[in-house]
Amino acid sequence: MHLYGDWNTARSTAVGYLSDADVGIVTSYCPDGPQACDLVLQSSVCKSVFYDLDAPVTLERIDRGESVEYLPPTGFEGFDLVLSYAGGPCLRELQTKLRAKSVAPLYGSVDPGVHHPVAPRSEFACDFSYLGTYSADRQAKLDELFLQPAAALQTQRFVIAGAMYPQSVSQPANVRLLEHVSPQDHSAFYCSSRLTLSITRASMARMGYCPSGRLFEAAACGTAVLSDYWPGLEDFFAPGEQILLGSSTADSLAALQRDQADIAQIAKRARERALDCHTATHRAAELLALLSHSNFQQSMNPVAAMSGEL
């Protein structure tokens, strides 16, 4: 992995990587996306790939007539394969609206060596937690599923970890806001909470089949998750058995009033499902299978990936 600050100075290094690779991948939100796409498409790699990490957002912007700065002018028509972080109807729209020839989902995942059960810590201890940066399109759900239940359960502790929350967002006295929890502390954050909340961005939820990486991370830590519903969620975790669903304040209150042994069983089953189906090792195997399809060579050199200016 080569971290770069300026595309013009990094371009020659990228050319060198691509000359010795079988696969070139460009991701969405790459500030130098069009240039990286040109470089990959003009190279001698056996397979060119675009990985859209927020495909529903990309498609929503296309529908609004916006210019999407990380896309090549001709869409995806030059790529051998387009991967999407979301599945379902999103895949068809990538073909019809952006001219992708071949599409497949490559969902989020978790590294169980990083996210796993650890000892709880007092600074994160709570009954209900939420880890996420402020987003206007998530705020209504956060209010209904988290802040209103906090107001109703004054004796319980609630913790939000995330930046950019405006001062206009009022919080009950039993809600603590932590502006930053470092990635290495995420496991401790989840494991210090009896229950954690997952909220999906509106554009992702509308398309469905869009599990966030944090959903898998919380599950791998052995923490029970209450999530908003989106189409396809049941393909990843079984509602009521491995995950709890919430669409109202009453749903959150009911979840928080569940017996602790019941919550612990849901968390245990979610962790088992995450480790059985949703680890980085599983996704790596899926990626290799997709790249090996259509007589693509089975023995490949390391993938050259252009993932953005840092």
N, C-alpha and C positions, 0 to 999 in steps of 0.2 A: 504494500500500500504506500503510495506516494502522496503526501499532503502538499498542496501547492497554493500559492497566493495569487499568481497571475497566469492566465492561460497561455499567453504568448511565450513566456519563458518555460512553461511546462510542456508545451506542444511537442518538442523534440523528444522528450522523455516518453511521452505517450506513444509517439510513433515507434520508438524502440520497443516498448512493451507489446504493442499490437503486432509487430513484425514477428514475434516469437510466440504468439498466442493463437489458439483455435477459436476463441470466442471473444467478442467485444461487446460490452454492456454499457449502455448509457441510462442513467436514472432521471426521473422527473425532479424538478426543482433544482437542477444543476444550472447555475448562472451562465455557464458556457455551453448549454445544451445543444444549440444548433451547430456550433463549431465541433463539439465532441461527436455529434451524429455524423457530420460530414466526414470526420476523420475515420470513424468506424466503418461507414458505408464505402469509403474509398480504399479501405485496407484490404489485405489478403486473407482476413480471418475466414474460417469455414462457416461461421454462423454469427450474424449480427442480431443483437437483442436490445430492445428498449424495455426498461422495467419502470412502469408507472406506479409509484408508491401511493398516489392519491388519485387514482383514475376517476372516481366520481366527481372530485373537485375539478379535474381537467375537463370532463365532459360538461359539467355545469357551466364552466366559463365559456366553452364553445357554444353552448346553447344561448348564452347571453350575448354572443357576438364579440366576445373579448379576444384580444390577441394573447396567446399563451406563450410567454417568452422562452420557455424551456423546450418547446416543440420545434422540429424542423418545419420549414414552410410547406412541405408536401405531406405533412402528417407522417404516418407510420408505413407508407407503402413500400419503402425501400428495405424495411427490416424483415429478416427471416422469421422472427418470433417477437411478439409483444407480450410481456408478462404484466399482470395486474395484481395489486395488493387486495383488490376486491374481486369477487366472482359474480355469479348470477347474470342478470341482464346487462351488467356493465360490459361483459365480454363482447356481446353482440354489438353494442353501441361503439365500442372501439373499432370494430370492423366497418360499420356503416357510416360513422361520422369521421373517422380518422384513417380509414383505408388500411387497417391492419390485415395482413394476409393470414397469419396464424396467431391465435391468442390462447392464453392459458392463465389460470390464477396461480400465484405463488404467495400464499398467505403469510402473515406474521408468524413469529415463533418465539421460543424462549430457550435460553441457554441454562440448563439446570445447574451448571457449575457456577453460575453467577446468581441466579434466583432460586433460592431453596430455603427451607425452614431454618431460622436462626433464633437466638434468644430475643425476646421482646425488650424494648428499651423504654425507660420511663418518659423520655421527652416526646415519644410518639404514641404513648398509651392512650387508647380511646375505645369507645364502643362502635363507632362508625367513622370511616375515613374516606377521603377522596384525594387522589393524586392527579393533578391536571392543571395546566396553565389556563388562565382566563380566556374564554372564547364566548363572544356574544351569542353564537348560535347554540351554545350548550347551557347558557345561564338559566333559561327558563326551567330546564329539567333539573339543574342543580338546585334551584330554589324549591321546586316541588318535591324532589326525591331526597333532599339533604337538609336544606335550611329550615323548611317548614317542619319536618320531623324533629329537628333539633329544638325548635321553639316549643314543640309539644312535649318534649321529654327533657325537662330542665335538669334532671338529676343525672343524665347520661352525658358522656363526653364525646365531642365530635372534632375532627381535625381535617382541615383542608391544607394540602401542600401544593403550592403553585404560585407563579409570579403573575404580575400584570393585573391583579384584581383592583378595579377602581375603588376609590373611597366611597363612591355612591352605593356600592353593594353593602348593605347592612347585614350584620350577622348577629344571631342571638349570643348572649353572654357565654354560653357553654360551647361555643365554636371557637377553636383556635386556628389562626392562619399562619402557616409556616411558608415564608416566601420562597425558600429553596431547600430541597432535600437532595443531596448529591446522589448520583446513580449508585455508588457503592453502598448507600444506606437504604436503598429502596426495599431490599429484603427485610431489613429491620423495621422499616415503616409498615409494611404489610403485616408482618408477624406480630406487631404490637396492637393490631386492630382486630376486634372480634368479627367485624364485617367491613368490606370495602365496596365502594360504588364505582361502576363503570358507566360512563356516558359517551355516546357516539355522536360525532359531528353530524349535523342535519343532512348534509349532502350524502354522506356515507350511509346513514341509516335509511334514507329513501331508496337507495339502490340495493341495500342489503348485502349479505355475504361479505361482511367487512369487519372481521375481528381485529381489534387493536392488539398490538404487542403487549400492552399493559394488562390486558385481560388474561393472557397466557402467563405473564409474569406473576400476577397475584395468585393464580391457581397453582403455579409451581411452588410458590412459597407456602402453600397449605392454608391459604386464607379464603374464606367464603366470600363470594362475589354476588352483589345485587346489580343487575344490569338492566338498562332500558332494552326494549325488544326491537329487533330488526329482522327482516326476512332472512332465513337461512341460519339464524343463531343456533337452532337445534342441531345443525350439522356439526357443530363444534363442541357444544356441551348440552347435556340433557336437562331441559328445564325442570326444576323441582327436585332433581336428583343430584346434579352436579353444579347447578347455578340457579339463583333466584332471579325472578323477573319483576320489574317494577314499572308501573305506568302512572302511579299516583302516590300522594303522600300516605294514603292508607296502606299501600303495598309496602312502603318502607317501614311504617310503624309495625305492621304485622311481622315483617322479617326481623326487626329488632326485638320483638317480643317472643321470638321462637326460643325453644329450649336450647341451652348451650350444647347438649349432646347431639341434637339434631343439626345445629350449625356445624359442629365439628365433623359430622359424617358427610355433609355436603362438601365441605372443604377437602376432606380426604379423597372423596370420589373425583373432585375436580382436579386435584393434583395427579391422581392416577391417570386421568384422561389426558392431561397436558403432557405427562411423561410418555404415554403410550402413542400419542398422535401428533403433538405439536411442538416438538423440540427443533432446534436448529439442525440437528442431524437428519431429522425427517425431511425438512425443507431442502437441505443440500442434496439428499437422495432424489427428491422430486425434481429439482433443477437438473441434475445430471440425466435423469430419465427423459426429460423434455428435450435436452440438448442432444441426446443420443437418438432421438426419434428421426424417422425418414432417412435412415442410412447414414446419419452423422457418425463420424468415427467414434469408437468406444473409448479409445485411449487418447486423452486430451492433455495438452499443456495447461498450465494455470490460466484461469480466466483473467483477461485484462478488463478492469472495470473503471469507468470514468464516473465518479460519483459526486463531483462538485468542487467548487472553489472553497478552500478553507483558510 
